[in-house]
Amino acid sequence: MTMGWIDCLSQGGSLGRGILMAGRWATPDEVGGKPPSETVEHSLPFELPNWALNPITASAFNTVYYWNHLRRHKKRFVAPDPFFYPLDAVLHWNRAYGQRGFTQYQCVLPRAAGPGAVREFLLCLTKLGCASPLCVIKDCGPQGKGVLSFPMEGTSIAVDMAVSADIQRFVDRLNELVIAAGGRIYLTKDRFTRAEHFRAMEPRLEVFLAAREKWDPSRKLRSAQSVRLLGDSE
């Protein structure tokens, strides 16, 4: 099992530098029958001002985080939670974004698009300057059976972005790259994608709409997202 953190603010020769964590389930013999310690939780005690998290401070944090991991690089036993959910070690971490809040953008770029598509996506993130210290990259397996299932074989990238006056422009540009590569976004986390972009990246949409018309013709099931993407009445 693998999970990678990427410094999506670095440029030049450091573009795409990151930390890859790989693990497997340990056997009882390996750990001596005693499970590893769980994560010690810390909390961000107060909400930071909106200006506190900016490209300069985020870049400084990324540099420290990267070199600290290199210094501590080793094989070790860890409990499941700190491996799968490292961010949960810091409670109320959302306070770092201040009152403006944040949104997470997640997409998957198909393996057929090649590493060039991933590189172009990272280049775009650095040029836009919209990324934060949290950028996660993962391998995605085959597409699921769900009509609008998110995964496809390829590379998934998830990045937190502070909500700002430019957030719509940032999401539009990233979506244009995803569409060009033949990828798609993760609907569960989406707040800003335009209807025309969603239709362009989702060739299975007509199948979903047909099933919806059959089982919910009166649109009893709708949401703010279906209003935005599918044109439902509010």
Contacts in CASP RR format, 6 or more apart in sequence:
PFRMAT RR
TARGET T0000
AUTHOR 0000-0000-0000
METHOD contacts of the structure
MODEL  1
MTMGWIDCLSQGGSLGRGILMAGRWATPDEVGGKPPSETVEHSLPFELPN
WALNPITASAFNTVYYWNHLRRHKKRFVAPDPFFYPLDAVLHWNRAYGQR
GFTQYQCVLPRAAGPGAVREFLLCLTKLGCASPLCVIKDCGPQGKGVLSF
PMEGTSIAVDMAVSADIQRFVDRLNELVIAAGGRIYLTKDRFTRAEHFRA
MEPRLEVFLAAREKWDPSRKLRSAQSVRLLGDSE
1 22 0 8 1.000
1 23 0 8 1.000
1 24 0 8 1.000
1 83 0 8 1.000
2 20 0 8 1.000
2 21 0 8 1.000
2 22 0 8 1.000
2 23 0 8 1.000
2 138 0 8 1.000
2 139 0 8 1.000
3 20 0 8 1.000
3 21 0 8 1.000
3 83 0 8 1.000
3 84 0 8 1.000
3 136 0 8 1.000
3 138 0 8 1.000
4 18 0 8 1.000
4 19 0 8 1.000
4 20 0 8 1.000
4 21 0 8 1.000
4 136 0 8 1.000
4 137 0 8 1.000
4 138 0 8 1.000
5 18 0 8 1.000
5 19 0 8 1.000
5 21 0 8 1.000
5 65 0 8 1.000
5 134 0 8 1.000
5 135 0 8 1.000
5 136 0 8 1.000
5 137 0 8 1.000
6 16 0 8 1.000
6 17 0 8 1.000
6 18 0 8 1.000
6 122 0 8 1.000
6 135 0 8 1.000
6 136 0 8 1.000
6 137 0 8 1.000
6 157 0 8 1.000
7 14 0 8 1.000
7 16 0 8 1.000
7 17 0 8 1.000
7 18 0 8 1.000
7 62 0 8 1.000
7 63 0 8 1.000
7 65 0 8 1.000
7 66 0 8 1.000
7 135 0 8 1.000
8 16 0 8 1.000
8 122 0 8 1.000
8 125 0 8 1.000
8 126 0 8 1.000
8 131 0 8 1.000
8 135 0 8 1.000
8 159 0 8 1.000
9 55 0 8 1.000
9 58 0 8 1.000
9 59 0 8 1.000
9 62 0 8 1.000
9 125 0 8 1.000
9 126 0 8 1.000
9 129 0 8 1.000
9 131 0 8 1.000
10 16 0 8 1.000
10 17 0 8 1.000
10 59 0 8 1.000
10 62 0 8 1.000
10 126 0 8 1.000
11 126 0 8 1.000
15 119 0 8 1.000
15 122 0 8 1.000
15 123 0 8 1.000
15 126 0 8 1.000
16 122 0 8 1.000
17 66 0 8 1.000
18 66 0 8 1.000
19 65 0 8 1.000
19 66 0 8 1.000
19 69 0 8 1.000
21 83 0 8 1.000
23 83 0 8 1.000
26 77 0 8 1.000
30 77 0 8 1.000
31 77 0 8 1.000
35 79 0 8 1.000
36 77 0 8 1.000
36 78 0 8 1.000
36 79 0 8 1.000
37 79 0 8 1.000
38 79 0 8 1.000
38 81 0 8 1.000
38 82 0 8 1.000
39 79 0 8 1.000
39 81 0 8 1.000
39 82 0 8 1.000
39 88 0 8 1.000
39 89 0 8 1.000
40 89 0 8 1.000
41 88 0 8 1.000
41 89 0 8 1.000
41 90 0 8 1.000
41 91 0 8 1.000
42 89 0 8 1.000
42 90 0 8 1.000
42 91 0 8 1.000
43 90 0 8 1.000
43 91 0 8 1.000
43 92 0 8 1.000
44 90 0 8 1.000
44 91 0 8 1.000
44 92 0 8 1.000
44 93 0 8 1.000
44 95 0 8 1.000
44 96 0 8 1.000
45 92 0 8 1.000
46 95 0 8 1.000
47 95 0 8 1.000
47 98 0 8 1.000
47 99 0 8 1.000
48 95 0 8 1.000
48 96 0 8 1.000
48 97 0 8 1.000
48 98 0 8 1.000
49 98 0 8 1.000
50 97 0 8 1.000
50 98 0 8 1.000
50 99 0 8 1.000
50 100 0 8 1.000
50 162 0 8 1.000
52 96 0 8 1.000
52 98 0 8 1.000
53 96 0 8 1.000
53 97 0 8 1.000
53 98 0 8 1.000
53 132 0 8 1.000
53 162 0 8 1.000
55 129 0 8 1.000
58 131 0 8 1.000
58 132 0 8 1.000
58 133 0 8 1.000
61 133 0 8 1.000
62 133 0 8 1.000
65 133 0 8 1.000
81 88 0 8 1.000
82 89 0 8 1.000
87 93 0 8 1.000
87 134 0 8 1.000
94 101 0 8 1.000
94 102 0 8 1.000
97 132 0 8 1.000
97 160 0 8 1.000
97 162 0 8 1.000
97 163 0 8 1.000
100 162 0 8 1.000
100 163 0 8 1.000
100 164 0 8 1.000
101 162 0 8 1.000
101 163 0 8 1.000
102 132 0 8 1.000
102 160 0 8 1.000
102 161 0 8 1.000
102 162 0 8 1.000
102 163 0 8 1.000
103 160 0 8 1.000
103 161 0 8 1.000
103 163 0 8 1.000
103 167 0 8 1.000
103 189 0 8 1.000
103 191 0 8 1.000
103 192 0 8 1.000
104 158 0 8 1.000
104 159 0 8 1.000
104 160 0 8 1.000
104 161 0 8 1.000
104 189 0 8 1.000
105 158 0 8 1.000
105 159 0 8 1.000
105 161 0 8 1.000
105 170 0 8 1.000
105 171 0 8 1.000
105 174 0 8 1.000
105 185 0 8 1.000
105 189 0 8 1.000
105 190 0 8 1.000
106 156 0 8 1.000
106 157 0 8 1.000
106 158 0 8 1.000
106 159 0 8 1.000
106 185 0 8 1.000
106 186 0 8 1.000
106 189 0 8 1.000
107 121 0 8 1.000
107 156 0 8 1.000
107 157 0 8 1.000
107 174 0 8 1.000
107 178 0 8 1.000
107 183 0 8 1.000
107 184 0 8 1.000
107 185 0 8 1.000
107 186 0 8 1.000
108 140 0 8 1.000
108 150 0 8 1.000
108 151 0 8 1.000
108 152 0 8 1.000
108 154 0 8 1.000
108 155 0 8 1.000
108 156 0 8 1.000
108 157 0 8 1.000
108 183 0 8 1.000
108 184 0 8 1.000
108 186 0 8 1.000
109 117 0 8 1.000
109 118 0 8 1.000
109 121 0 8 1.000
109 154 0 8 1.000
109 155 0 8 1.000
109 156 0 8 1.000
109 157 0 8 1.000
109 178 0 8 1.000
109 181 0 8 1.000
109 182 0 8 1.000
109 183 0 8 1.000
110 117 0 8 1.000
110 152 0 8 1.000
110 153 0 8 1.000
110 154 0 8 1.000
110 181 0 8 1.000
110 182 0 8 1.000
110 183 0 8 1.000
111 153 0 8 1.000
111 154 0 8 1.000
111 155 0 8 1.000
113 181 0 8 1.000
113 182 0 8 1.000
113 183 0 8 1.000
117 177 0 8 1.000
117 181 0 8 1.000
118 137 0 8 1.000
118 155 0 8 1.000
118 157 0 8 1.000
120 177 0 8 1.000
120 181 0 8 1.000
121 157 0 8 1.000
121 174 0 8 1.000
121 177 0 8 1.000
121 178 0 8 1.000
121 181 0 8 1.000
122 157 0 8 1.000
124 173 0 8 1.000
124 174 0 8 1.000
124 177 0 8 1.000
125 131 0 8 1.000
125 135 0 8 1.000
125 159 0 8 1.000
125 174 0 8 1.000
128 170 0 8 1.000
128 173 0 8 1.000
128 174 0 8 1.000
130 161 0 8 1.000
130 162 0 8 1.000
130 164 0 8 1.000
130 166 0 8 1.000
130 167 0 8 1.000
130 170 0 8 1.000
131 159 0 8 1.000
131 160 0 8 1.000
131 161 0 8 1.000
132 159 0 8 1.000
132 160 0 8 1.000
132 161 0 8 1.000
132 162 0 8 1.000
134 158 0 8 1.000
134 159 0 8 1.000
134 160 0 8 1.000
135 157 0 8 1.000
135 158 0 8 1.000
135 159 0 8 1.000
135 160 0 8 1.000
136 157 0 8 1.000
136 158 0 8 1.000
136 159 0 8 1.000
137 155 0 8 1.000
137 156 0 8 1.000
137 157 0 8 1.000
137 158 0 8 1.000
138 155 0 8 1.000
138 156 0 8 1.000
138 158 0 8 1.000
139 154 0 8 1.000
139 155 0 8 1.000
139 156 0 8 1.000
140 151 0 8 1.000
140 152 0 8 1.000
140 153 0 8 1.000
140 154 0 8 1.000
140 155 0 8 1.000
140 156 0 8 1.000
141 151 0 8 1.000
141 152 0 8 1.000
141 153 0 8 1.000
141 154 0 8 1.000
142 151 0 8 1.000
142 152 0 8 1.000
142 153 0 8 1.000
143 149 0 8 1.000
143 151 0 8 1.000
143 152 0 8 1.000
143 153 0 8 1.000
144 151 0 8 1.000
147 204 0 8 1.000
147 207 0 8 1.000
147 208 0 8 1.000
147 211 0 8 1.000
148 187 0 8 1.000
148 202 0 8 1.000
148 204 0 8 1.000
148 205 0 8 1.000
148 208 0 8 1.000
150 184 0 8 1.000
150 186 0 8 1.000
150 187 0 8 1.000
150 188 0 8 1.000
152 183 0 8 1.000
152 184 0 8 1.000
156 186 0 8 1.000
158 186 0 8 1.000
158 189 0 8 1.000
161 167 0 8 1.000
161 170 0 8 1.000
167 192 0 8 1.000
168 192 0 8 1.000
171 192 0 8 1.000
171 193 0 8 1.000
172 194 0 8 1.000
172 197 0 8 1.000
175 185 0 8 1.000
175 193 0 8 1.000
175 194 0 8 1.000
175 197 0 8 1.000
175 201 0 8 1.000
176 197 0 8 1.000
178 184 0 8 1.000
178 185 0 8 1.000
178 201 0 8 1.000
179 197 0 8 1.000
179 200 0 8 1.000
179 201 0 8 1.000
182 201 0 8 1.000
183 201 0 8 1.000
184 201 0 8 1.000
184 202 0 8 1.000
185 193 0 8 1.000
185 198 0 8 1.000
185 201 0 8 1.000
187 225 0 8 1.000
190 225 0 8 1.000
193 228 0 8 1.000
193 229 0 8 1.000
195 228 0 8 1.000
195 229 0 8 1.000
195 230 0 8 1.000
195 231 0 8 1.000
198 205 0 8 1.000
198 229 0 8 1.000
199 205 0 8 1.000
209 230 0 8 1.000
219 232 0 8 1.000
219 233 0 8 1.000
222 232 0 8 1.000
222 233 0 8 1.000
223 232 0 8 1.000
226 232 0 8 1.000
227 233 0 8 1.000
227 234 0 8 1.000
END
